[in-house]
Amino acid sequence: MTPPLALTSGGSHRSGRQNGHRSVSGSRHAEPTRTVLPMPFSDILAPLAVARATRLEAALSAAGAPLSAGARRGAIEALLERLNAVAMPVLAEAFTGDTPPPAVARLFDDPPDFVPRERYAAFRAELMGADGLPCLDRWPVLRDRLTKICADWEYNIAAFAAHLAQDADALRWLVPAWRERIPDIADLKGGLSDPHAGGRSVWRVDFADGTRLAYKPRSLAAECAFSRLLAELAGDETVPAQRIPRVLDAGDHGWMEWIEQAPLADADDARSYMERCGGLLALVDLLRGGDIHPDNLVPAGAFPVIVDLECLFQPAPADLGQPDPLEDPHLFSNGILPVFTSFDGGARMVAIAAAGAGPVPLRPETVVRHPGTDWLFLGNRQVPSFADGPTLEGRALDIRDHAADLARGYAATLRGLIRRREALLAPGGALDAFRKVPCRLLCAATNIYALVLAPALLGEGATSEAVFTAHLARAAGREPLMADASHWGHVLEAEAAALSRLDIPAFLFRPDGREAWSVEGRPLGPVFAAPMFARVEARLWALDEAAVADRARLIAAAVTPAPSARVVTGPADVAALLRHCADQVAALAVPQETDAVVWARLWEQIPALIAPAGPGLYYGSSGIAVFLAEAGRVLDDPRLLDLARRALRPTSARVRAGAAGAIATGCGAGYAQGLGGLIAALCWCADLLDDPGLMDDAVALARETPQALAASTGVPDLMQGAAGLALGLGLLHQSAGDLSPFLTACGHAILEGSGLEANGTRHWPDGPQPGLPGLSHGTAGMAAALAHIHRVTGDAAYRDAALEALAYEDTMFNAEAGTWTGEGRASRLHHRMSSWCHGAPGIALARAMVMATLGPAAAPLAPTLETALELTRATPVPAADDLCCGEAGRLEILSVLSARLGRSDLMADVDQALAQRLPDWARGEARLLAAAAPRAPGDAALFRGWAGVGHLMVRRLAPHIARDVLLPWAV
C-alpha cells in the first residue's frame, strides 16, 4: 500500500533577496569541506561491497526497478566507506602490530615513491580467500558486524529504490520541472547522518538535470508541519521573512529539497540573516526543538534554513521526573546560540553556534596515513568540526556581533505567534498539526554513543563478543535521564541492542502522548510526566508582552561578550576594586518586566552553554544578591541594595505564590544550586537588607525539606545533597525556631548514604568508588553538616559520625605529596588542588568549624587542622581566581580562620597575596572560567565570578559585614 503523502511547496516569503541555489552542506543535508584521501583498505574490503551490490542489482532488475549506473556507483561507494570506517582501526592495528613505521613517515603527507609496499602486499594476500573475498575469521566480532552492515545496506538500498518508484507521482509535484518525467539519478551520496535502526541514514540524491534532493528514511511530518507554520506567519509584515524548503512526507520516509549554502551579499543581508535566525530561534524555543547544530541550519544567502527538525518537543529534566537546577535552559541549549566545547582535551574552548560564531573550529579526525604501503599507521588530521556558517565577503559572521538583530527577530516572531495563537492551536491549525508528528527523544548526546563505539572493536573487542559487549556497557554508566528506574532500564536495553549493531541509538515519541519507544519499536513506557504538546500549548497561552521582552533581553545578554580589560591609572586598592566588582556585577544584570533582575552565565559542562544563572547560591541570583547587599552596606550605595532586592524578587514571588514545593523539587537539596544554599542566602539577605519577609521565605522553603531530599539522588554531599541542605537549615535554625525535624531528616539521608569501615572510619562511596576527601563532595563537607545537625538535635550519633568521617579523611592524607589523595575516583579528581572545593583550604575550614561546634570531643583534630592550614598558606592558586577553585577562595578561608582562630599571621599572608593579584583584578583580568571562553559574557556568580572576588574585598574592608558563604558556622 502506498503511504499517505504530505507535500509542502517551497519558496521565500514576500520581498527580500532569494538565492537561486538549491543545494547544501549540513549533517543531515551536507558534508563539511574535507581533503580527499585515498580510501584505506579498499583493496581488501571492496570485494565485500561489490559482491553484495551484484546480488542487490540482480534482485532489483528482477523486480523491474534497476538503479542507474550513477546510483549504483554512489551506493557502492557509501557501503565501502562504511565498511572502511568500521574495519580501519582493527586492520591498521593488526598491520602495525609490533612494527611501527619509521619516524620519518610522520614527516610526509604523501608516501614517497621509494616507500616499500611488500609487507602490506603480504598482509593483504594473507587476508584474501580463494573466492576473492576477505577472510576475517581471526576477528569474528568485526566479521559479523561487517556482514550485518552489508545486509543492512542491501535492504536499505532496495527500500530506497522502492520508495523512489512508489513516490514518483508525488515527486513530480514536488519538483515542477519533473511534470513529464523524473530524470535518472546521476549520483548518490550516503552516510550523511548517523546510522539508526539497521544502518538507515540520509542520502543526497543527485539527478541528471542538476536537481538535488535529500532522501530521509524517517517521517518528515515535523518538517511539513514546520513549513506550514512558516507559511502561516508569512503574511505578517512584522515577522522576519523565512525561506520554506519543499518537503514530501511519505510516512516512514520522505524527500526534501537540498539547500545550497551561499554567502551573504552585503551588510544589510547580514542583519536580515541574523534577524531571521532570531525568528527561527523563537519558533524552535516555542516548539522545544533541539539538535540545531551548524550542519542542520544552512546559510542559504540571506535565509537561514533548518534542514532537520526531528528533535522537537524535547523534555526538560522535570518533564522526566528529574531535578532541574538550571531551570530548563532549553532556549539556550538548542544549538542556534553559542555553546562552548573543546576538541583538545580542554586546553582551548571554542564557540559553536548554528547561527554562526566566527570561523568554524577544527577537530582531530583519525585517519590511516600512507595507505597501501609499509609505512601505514593510524594518525590524526584536523578537519572542520561542522559545515561553514554564514559568510560575508569571505569572513565568517558571528551572532555575538548581532545581539540586537537576533533579539529583534526573536521578539517579533513571538509577537506574531501570540496574535495568531487561537487559530494556530484550533483543531486543524498549524500548531495543532504537530500533535501526532513522530519526534526523536534525545536520551544522550550523539557524541557519547560515538565515544563508546570508537574503541569497542580494538584489541580483544574485535575477537571476543564478551569484551566487545563490555566496552559498550560504558554507555550505561552515565547518570539516568529519567527518574523512573524501569523506564531508564528500557532505554539502556535498547541502547545496548543498537550499539551492538554499531547503530546510534534513537528513540521516538508523539507530542500528544506520554509513551516513548526505540526506533526499532522497543517500548520504553510512559516516560513523560505529561504530554509535551500540552506543555507547549500552555506556554503559548501564557506568553504576553512582558514575557517576550524578558526573553529577548536574556538572549541579547547571552550573546554579548564581556568587555575588554580596562585601563587603570594609579595603584589598585581594595576599596576601588570592590567598587569595580560591584559595577561589573550590576552591569551584567538583565532587567525583567516585574522589576526583577537575572543574570546569564557560562555553565561548567561540555558543551558549555550560556544560560540564565538560576536562583542558587553558588552560581545564581541569590548568591549574587548576598554580595550586592554586602557591597551596598560597605559602600553605602542604595542602588546596590536595591539591585540585591530585585535579584531575590523572582524567588520570593514564587514562594509567596505557593510554589516553594516546586522550587524544592526542581533545585534539589544541595548548597550550590539547591535548597540549602537558597535558604542560607535568604537568611543573610534578610539581615543585610533589613527585610524580615525574606526570612519568612526561607522558612517556607525549609518546610519543603522532604521534597528536596526526595529529588536529590546520588551522594548526599555538600554541593548537591542533604549535607548542603543541613548547612542552610542549621543557619536558619538560629533565627527561625525549631527546625530539628528537618535537620534530622537530612541526618538520616546523610548516614544512609555512608559506609562504615572495619577500622571505624566512615565515608560516602559513589557506586563502586570509595568516598572522597574534601569539602564540596567529600568527607569534610559531610562532617561539617553532621556537626550542624548534632548542635541542633543533640544526637550523639551525628557527632560520632562527623568524627568518623574526618578519621577516614585522615587515612587519605599523603604526607609525601602534601595533599589528600585516596583511591579510585578520588585519585582521578584534582587532588592536588589547593582550593575550597578540593584540597587543604576547604579541609582546614571544615575542621575549624567542626572543632568550634563539637568542642572538646573534636580536640584531637587540632594537629590535622594545623597541617591543612600550613598547606593552605604554602599553596597559592596561580591559574584561577574564583571563590570555589581559585585564589579568592583560598584567601577568603585564610581571612575567616585568621579571625576565628585569632591568627594574625594568616592575615599577613592574605595581604601579601592580594598585593600580587589586585592589579590584574583591577584591570578586569580575573582568571575566571568565562575568561577562558573567547567572547563569552562576563560571569557575576558568587562562587565562580566577579561577585566572589568582590566578596573577598568586603571581607578585607568590613569583616563584620561579610557573611560566611563558604561554610556557614554553627556558632
N, C-alpha and C positions, 0 to 999 in steps of 0.2 A: 504494500500500500504506500502511495506517495505521501510523505509527511506534509502537514499543513505548512504553508509558506507565508512569511510576512515580509513585505518589502517596504523600504523607505527610500524616497527619492533624495538625491544629493543636491549640492549647490550651496551658494553662500547666501547670507541674509542681507537684503537691502543693498545699500551702497557700500563702497569700500573696495580696496584692491583685492582681487581674487586671482591667485596664481593659477596658471593654466596647466600646472604639473599634476600628475596623478600617481605618484609613486613614492616610496619612502624607505626610511630606516626606522627601526623600533623593534623591541624584543619580540613583540607579537607580530609586527609587520616588518622588522628590519634587522639588518646585521650591522654592528658597528664596523667602521672602516678598519681593515686589518691587512697586514702584509701577508701575501700568499706564500706559503711554504709548501715544499713537496710533502705529500701525504705519506708519513712513515708507515712501514709495514704493509703498504698497499699490495706489494708483490706477494705477500703471504695471505692477506685477508681477501683480496679481490676475488679469488675463485669462489669463496663462500657467497659473495654478493651476486656474482654472475650466475652461479648455479640456481640460486633462489629466484633471480629475475627471469631466467629461462623457463622455469616452472610456472611462474606467475604469467608470463607472456602467453604461454600455451593455454592456460586457463582462461585468460581474458579473450583471446582470439576465439576460443570455442564458445564463449558466451556472447560473441558478437560485439564486444566493447574493447577492442585493442587500443593501447595508448600510442600516441605519436612517437616518432623517434626521439624528439626533444624531451618529451615527458619521461620516456624510459631512461634516457641518459641522466636526467636530473634525479630521478628516483633512485637509480643505482648509486649515483654519487652520494646521495644523502645516506643510504644504507652503509656504504663504505666508510663515510665519515663517522657514523655512529659506532660501527664495529671497531674502528681505529681508536676512537676516544675511550672505549671501554678496555680494549686489549693493550693499548700503547704502554701503560705503566708496567704491566706484567711482562710483556715481551722485552721491553727495554731493560727491566731489572734482570731478566733471565740472560739476555745477551751480555750485559756488562759484567754481571757476576763478580768475580774477584779480579777482573781485568779492566780497571778503569782506563779511559782514554788518556793519552799523554797530555800533559799540562798545556802544550801548545795548541791543542784542539780548541780550547776555550778562547783563543785569540782570533779565530777565524769565524766570520759569519757564514761563509760557504766553504765546503771542503775543497782544498786544492787538488789538482789532478793527480798528485803523487800519493794521495792518501790510499792505503791498501784497502781492498774490499774482499779479500779471500776469507777472512774469518766470518764476515757477515754472510757471504755466499754459503759457507758450510753450515751456518746456523739455520739459514732458510732451507737448505736441502734436507737437513735433519728433520725439519717440521713438516715437509710436504710429503703426502702419501702418494701411493702409486696411481690413485684416481685423480691426482692433480689438486686435491683439496688438502688444506692444512690439517694435520693430526695434532690435536691439542689435549690429548688424554692425560698428559702429565699435570694439566691444570683443570681438573674436572669441573670445578665451580665456574671458572671462566668459560670453558667449553659449553656448559649447559646454558649459561646466560647468553652467549653469542647465538646459540641455536634458537633460543627464545626470541631474541631480538630479530633474527631473520624471519621467524614465523609471524611475529607481530607486524613486521614491515609488509610481508606479503598480504596479510589480512587488511592492513590499513590502506595499502595502495589499491587493492581490489575494491574496498569501500569507497575510496576517492573516485575511482572510475565509475562505479555505480551511481554515486551522487552526481557526478558531472552529467551523466546521461539522464537521470530522472529529473534534474533541475533545469533541463535545457530551456523549457518554455519560460520559466521564471528568470533565468539568466538573460534571455533576450530582452526582457523588460528592464532588467537591472542596468544593462549597457545598451543605450539607444542605438549605437552603431551596429548592433547584432540582430536587428529585426529580421534579416533574411536568414542568416546562419551564424553559428558560433565558430570562430576560426580555430585552427588547430593549436595545440599547446606547443610553444617553442621551447619552453624550459620549465622545470620545477626546481624550487629551492626549498629544502626541508630543514628540520632542526631549528626552526625559528621560535620555539618555545620549549619549556621543559616538557619531558615526556610524561604522560599520565595514562593510567588505565590501559596498559599494554602498548606503550610506546607511541601513543597518539600525540601529535604535535601539529603546530601551524605550518602551512605550506604557502609559499609565494608561487603563484601560477602566472607565468608569462605567456601571453597569447601571440600568435603570429602577426596580428595587426598592431602590436605595441601596447595593448591594454594589459594591465596587471591587476590581479585580484588576490586577496588573501582567502585561503580556504582554512576554516577552523573546525576541528572535529568536536564541536560542542554547540549548544544552543547559543544563538545570538539574539535571544529575546531581550536581554538587557540593553544591548546596543540599539535595537529597534525602538525600544521604549524611550531611551535617552534621546534618540534622534527626534522622536515625536515631541518630547518635552522642549527640545531646542526650537522646533517649529512653532510650538505654542507661544514661545517668547519672541519669535521673530518679528511680530508686528508691533512690538513695543519699542519706540524710538529711544527710550531712556535706558534700554538694556543693551550692553555691548553685543554687536553682531557676532555670530558664530558660524563657522562652516559646518554643514551637515553632510557627513560621508554617506554614500549609498551602501545599504546593508540588506542582505537577504537572509532571513532565518528560516531554516528548514527542519526545526525541531531538535534533532540530535547532531546537527552540523549547520554550517552557514557559510556565506560568502560576503566579503566586504571589499569595498573599493580600497585599492592600495594608495596610500597617501604619500606623496613625494615631498621630501624635505626641500625647502627653498629658503634663500636668505631674505632678509628684510630689505626694503627698497631705500628707506630713509628714516630719519628720527621720528617722523610722525607715525610711520609704521611700527616703530619700536614701542612708542607709547600706546598705540592701539593694541598691539600684541599683548603687552603686559596688562592692560585693562581687560582684555578678553580672558587672559589667564585668571584674573580676579573673578570674572563671571563663571568660568568653569569651576573655580575653587568653591564658589557659593553653591553650585549645583552638587558637586561632589561632597561638600560638607553636609548639605541637607540630606542627600541620599546615603551618607555614611560610606562613601567609596574609599577604597584603598588600593595599594599596589600601583599607584600612578607614578611610576619611576620614569626617568628620561626616555627609555625605549618605548614607553606606552603613551607618550604625549609628543606628537610630531609637529615641529615648527614648519608649517606649510605657508611660507611667506608671512603675511601679517595675521595669519589664523593659526592658533594652536588647536590641534585636533587630537582628542583622546581615541586611541585605537583599540583599547582593551578595557572593558567595563564589567568583567565577570565578578569583581570583588566589591559589589555594592552591598549596602545594609549590613556592614560589619559591626559586630557587637563590641561594646566596651566591657571591661572585666566585670562590672556589676551586672551586666546582662547575662553573664555566665556564672553568677554566684560568687565572684571573687572580689576581694577588696580593691579599691581603685584610688590610691593616694594621689595619682596625677589628675584626678577628676576629669577623665575622659578627654584626653588631648587630641581627639580624632582629627579636628580641623588642621592640626599642625603635623600630623604624622602620616597623612595620606600620600605624601610624596611630591606634591606640587610645590610646597615651600621647602626651603633648605633644611636638610639634615646633614649631620657630620659623621664621617666614618674614617677609617684608616685602612690602607692597604699595605702597610709596612710594620705591622705589629704595634701600632700606637705611637710611633716616632713622629708622625705628622698627621694632623687632622685635615681632611678635605671636605668641602661642601658639595652636596649633590642636590639638585632640585629639578623637577620636571619642567618648571617654568624657566630654568636657566640660572646657573650660578657661576658664570665665567667659564674658562676653558675646562673641558672635561678631564678629570684626573685620570692618570694611568694606573693600571693594576698589573701585578705579575700573572703570567699565564705559563703553565707547564707545557713544554714542547720537547719534541725529540730533535736534538741537534745532530747534524750530519747524517741523516738517514741513509741507509743502504751502504754505509761504509764501516770500516773497523773502528772509526772514531765515534761511533754512535753513542750518545748518552742523553739522559734527561736533563734539561736546563730550563731556564726561565727567559721570557721576553716580556717587555712592557707593552700592554695593549690598552686602548681606551676602555674605561670601565663601563661606559654607556655610549649610545649614539650622541652626536653633537646636538647641542641645544640651539636656540635662536642666534643668528649672527647678523651683523650689520657691517658692511664693508670689511669683511674678514675678521671682525672682532666678535668674540663670544659675549653675549649680553648676560647681565647679572640682575636677577629680580631685586636684589638689595639696592640697586640704583633707581628703582621704580616703585618705591613703597607707596607713594600717593596714588599712582596709576592702578596698582594692584588693589588697594583698599577701595578706590572709587568704583572699579568694576565689580568687586565683590558686593558692595553695598547696593549698587544699582540693580544687580541681578536679584538679590534677596527681596528688594522692594517690589520688583516685578512679580516675583512669586507670591508675595503677600497679597498684592492686588488681585491675583487670579486664583487664590488658593481654594476658594469654594468650588470653582469649576474644575480645577485640577484634581481635586480629591473626590469629586462626584463620581458615581458609578459610570464607567466608561471614560473618565477623564484621563489626562496624560499622566498624572501621578498614580492614579488608580491602576493604570496598566502595569505597574511594577509589582503588584501584589503577588503574582504567582510566577515571576520570572526566576529561573534557576540562578542562584548566586553561589559563589565559592566562599566557603568558610576557611579563613586562614588560621590553622591551628599551630603553625610555626612559620617563621620566615624561611623562604625557599633556600636561602644560603645555609641554614642549619642542616637541612637534608643533604645538600651538596657536600658540606664539610664532612658529614658522616660517611657518605658514599665514596668520597675521594680515595681514602686509604683502604677501603674494605677488601679489595682484591689483591692487595700487596702481600708479599710473603706467603705465609700459610693460608691467607684468606682466599687465594686462588686454588688451593688444593684441598682444603678442608671446609666442608659445609658448616661445621660447628664453629670454626674460627671466624668464618665469614659472618655467620649469624651473630656471634658475639660482638664483632665490630659494629654491626648495625644496631645492636641493642643500646649503644651510647645515645641514640636519639631519645630513648625513653627516660634518660636521666635528668631531663630538664624539669623545671617547675611546672606543675599542672596548669593548664589554661582554664580548666573548669573545676568548680567546687565539688561536683558530684563525682566520686571516685569511679563509679561504674561507667559513667559516660566517658570519662577520661581513659579508662581501661579499653573501651571500644575504639577510641582514637588510636591508642598505641598498638592495638592488634591490627588495625587497618594499615597503619603506617608500616609496621613490620612486614606485612604481606607485600605492600607496594615497593618498599626499599629492596626486598629480596629479589624483585624483578628488575631492579635498577630504575624503577619509575620514581618520580617525585610524588609523594602522597598528595591527594587533593580531596576535599570534602565539599558537599553541596547542601543547600537548604533553599526553602522558598520563604520570602519575607512575611507571608501571612501565616506561617506555622512556627512551631517550636522544635520540630524534628530536624535532624540533620543526618546525612549518610555519606559514605565514601563514594567516589566516582564509580567504583566497581559495584555499588549497591549495598554495601555493608551498613546496616542501620547503627547510628550512634545513640538513638533515643532522643527524648525531649531536652535538648541542651540549653535552650533559651528560657529565661525567666518569663518572657512574654514575646509575642511575635515582633520582629524588628520593624515590620511595616507600621504597627501601632505606635512604636517609639518615634518613627519619622513623622507620622501623621500628627501626633501630639506636639512634636517640636514645631512643625509648620504652623499649627493653630496658635501656638504660644508666641510666635515671633511678633514683635512690634518694632516700632522705630527705635526705641531705646536699645533693644537687644541688637538690632542691626548696627547701630552706631558703636556699641560696646565692642562687638566682634571685629568691626572694621578697624577700630583703634588698636586692638590687640594684634591684628595681622600686621599693621604698619609697624608696631613696636618690635614684632618678631623678626622683621626683615630690615631693621635699622641698625647698622653696625655701631659698635662702641666708638666714642670719639677718640681721636688720636691723642698721644701724650701732650700734656700742656707744658708751657714754659714757666718755670718757677724762678723768680728773682729773690735773692737773699736766702738765708739759711732756713731750712724747714724746721718747724716746731710742732709740738703735739697739738696745740690748740688750733693752729691753721690746718693741720691735717684732719682733725675732727670736722672742721667746717667743710673741708673739701669732700670728705667721705659722705657727710650728710647731704651735701649738694648733689653728689653723684647719685645717691640712692633716690633723692627726690626727683631728679631729672629722669630717672628710669621708670618712675611711676606712670601707670596708664590710667587716666581718669575714666570713670564709669558714670552712667547716667544717674545712678542712685546716690551721687555724691560720695562714692567709694573710690578706692584706687586698688589696682592689682599690679603685678609685675610679671614679665615673661623672662625666661632664662634658658640657658643651655643645660640640658639634663645629662647626668652621668650615666650613659648607657650607649651601646653601639647597636644600631646607629643612634647618634645623639641628636634628639630633636630640640627645637626651640619652642617652648610651650609655656602656658601660664604656670607660675611658681606654686600655685595652690595655697592652702591656708596654713600649712605646717610650720613648726618652729625652725627646723633645720634649713629648709630651702625657701619657705613661703612667707606669706604676708604677716603671720603672727610673729615670727622671729624678726622680721624687718621692723614691725611695729615696736617691739621691745627696744631695738636700737634707736629708732626715731624718738621714742619717748625719753630714753636716757639722754640723747643728744639735745633734745628740746629743753630738758631741765638744765643741763650743763651750760648750754649756750644761751639760755633764756630766750628761746625762739618759739613764739606761739605757732608759727607756720609749721614747724616740725611736729609739735604736739598735735596740731590739727590733722596733719598727714598720718600720724600714728592712729588716731581715732578712725580716720577714713579707711585705713588698711584693715582694721578689725571689723568694720561695718558689715561686710558680706557674711562673715561667720556669725556675728551677733544676730543679724537679721534671720538667718536660717534657724538658729537655736530658738529665738523668740517666736518663730513661726511653727514650732513643734517638730523641727527636723533634726534634733540632737541625735536621735537614734540612727537616722540615715547617715549623719556625719560619722558616727562611731563605726558603722558597718563599712562605710566607704574608705575611711582612713586607717582602720585597724587600731592596734593598741600602742604602738611604739612611741618613742621620744622624738624621732626625727620628723616623720610625716604624720604620725598618729595622734591619738587622743592624749597621750601623756604629755607630749610637748605642747599641744594646743592648750591644755589646762594650765600648764606652767606659765605660758605666755600671757594668758588672760589674768592669772594671779598677779604677775609682775606689773602688767599694764594697768590693772585696777588701782594699784598703789601709785604708780608713776603718773597716771593721768587723773587720779582722784575720781575714779568712776566706779562706784560700787556695783553698778549694773553688770560690769564685766565679771565680777566675782560671782554674781548670780548665774551668768552664762557658764562659767567654769563648773559650778555645782551641777547645773543641768546636764552638762556633758559627763561629769563624774557618774551620774546615775545610770549612764549607758555603758558602764564598765562591762557587764555581761555580753552585750552585743559586740563591743570592741574585741574582747577576748575570743569570742566565737569566730570573729572574722580573721583572726591572726593565726596563721599556720607556721610551721617551722620552729626554729629555735626561739625560745621566749626571751630574746636578748634586749639590750637597751634600745637599739636602733628601731627595731620593728616589732618587738614583742611585749610581753607582760612586764618585763623589768622596766621598760621605758614608761609604761603607764603607772607603775608603782611610784616612780620618781615624781611625776606630776601630782598624783593623789597625795603623796606624802607632804608635798609643799602646800597643797590646798587644805589639807587637814589642819594645818597650823592656824588657818584663818576662818574655816567654814564649818567647824564642828566635826562630829564623829563620822569618819569615813572608813572605819575599821573593817566593816563587811566587804567593802570593795577592795581594800588592800589585802585582806585575807584571800579573796578570790584570785588576786594577782599572785600571791604567795603560793597558792595551790598550783596554779599554772606553771610557775617557775620550777617548783620542786618536781612536778610530774614530768617535766622535760629533762630532768637531770639524771645522771648516773653516779652511783656511789662506788668508788673503787675499793678493793680489798684493804688498801692502806688507809682507808678512812677519808680520802680526799674526794671532792665532788666536782664534776664537770658536766658540760651540756653538749653531748655529741650531736653531730649533724649527719644523720644516717650512719654509714659505717665509719665516718671520720670522727676522731676524738675532738673534744672541745678545744676552744681557742683561749689563749691568754688575751688580756687587753680589755679596754673599757667599752668600745662600741658594740662588739659582737662576742665578747668573751667573758671570762670568769670575773674580772674586775667589775664590770658593769652589773653582773648578777649579784655580786656581793654587796655593792652599793644599794641596789634595790632591796635586797633582803634585810639590810641594816635599817632602811626606812621602815619596812614592814614590822620588824621587831620593835622599833621605837614606839610605833602606834599601838600594836596589838599586845606587846609584852610576851609574845610566844617565843620561848627559848629555842624552839625548833628552827626558826628563821635566823636567829643569832648564830646557832651552831652551823647551819648550812652556809652562812656567809663566810665563816672562818674555814670551813671545809673547802669552799671554793678557792679561797686565797691560798690555802695549803696546796691545792692542786696546781695553782699558778706558780707556786714556788718550785714545783718539780720541773717546770718548763723553762726555768732560768738557765741560760747557758753563760757561765762566767767567762769562758774564753772568748765568746762572741760579744759579750757585753749586752745581751738582749734576751728577751723571752722568745723561744722558738717552739719546739714541740714536734709532733709527728703529723703525718698525713696532711690534711687540709691546712693546718696551722703552718706547716713548713712551706706551703705554696703561697701564703699571703705575704704581704710586705713586712715581714717580721723584723726587718732592720730599720723600719720607720721609727722616728722619734716624734710622735705626734699624739694628739688627743685620742684618736681612734685606735691606733695600734702602737704599742711601744711604751717606753718609760714614762712620758708625761701623763698619759691617761691612767696608767697604773699607779703612779705616785698620787695623783689627785684622788683616786678611789680609795686608796689605803689611808690617806689622811682623813678622809670623810668617815670611813668605817671606824677608825680609831676614835675620832671625836664622838661618834654616835654610840658605839658599844662600850666605851670606857675601858676599865681595867681588863675586861675579857679579851680585848684586842691589843693589849700592850705588847705581846710578842711580835707584832707586826713592825715595830719600830726599826729594827735593822734593815728589813727589806724596803721600808719606806725610804730610808736614807740612801740605800743603793739606787732606787728608782730616781730619787731627787738628783743624785750626783750624775747619773746618766743623762737626765734631762738637761742639766746645766752644761754638760760637756758635748751635747749633740745638737747643734743648730740644724735648721731645715733650710738648705740653700735653694731648693727648687720649687717651693710652694710657700704661699703667704697666708692662706686662709686659716680659719679657726679649727677646722676639722683635721686636716692633713698637713698643715703648714706652720710657719714660724709664728704667726699671730696666736695660734693655739698654744704653742709651747710657752710663749711669753705671757699669755693670759694665765696659764696654770702656775708659772713661777710667781706671778703677781699675787694670785689668790693665796698660794701657800706661804708667800712672804708675810702676808697679813695674818693668816690663820695660825701660822706656827711661830710668829714673831721672829722671822729670819730676814734681817735687813740685807744680808749678803745676797740673797736671791734677787732683791730689787736692784742691786748694783749690776747684776748680770743682765737684767731687763733693760736698764738704761744703756748699757754698753751695746747690746744688740740693736736697740731702737736707733741709736746714732748711726748705725750702718744701714738700716733699712729705710729710715724716714725719707731720705732724698728721692729714692725710687718711688715710694708710695705717693709722695707729694706731686710727682710728675704724672701720676695716674698709671704707673707701670707696676702695679702689684702683680705678683705671679699667681694668677687665679686661673681656674680651669678655662673660663671663657677666653682668656687671653691666648690660649694655645690653639684656638679655633679661629682661623682667619675671618675677619669681618663678622664675627658673632656679636650679638648685643652685649652690653655690659651686664654684670651679674650683681644684683643688690642683696643676695641672700646672706643671712646671718652667719651660717657655718661655712659657706663656700664663696662668699662675695664681699662686696665693699662694706656691708653692714658689720661684718665680723672684724675687719680692720678698724672701722670706726669704734666698735665696742671696746677694743683694746685701748684706744685713745681715751675713751670715757673712763676706763679702769685707771689709766695713768693720771688723769686730771682730777677725777672725783670718784674714788673707790667706793664711797658710801652710796653713790647712785648706781654704779654698775651692778647688775644682777648676776648671779652665779649660773649663767646659761649653760656652761659646760657640764655642770653637775650640781643640781640643787642640794644644798646642805640641809641636813635634818636638824641641826642645832645652830 
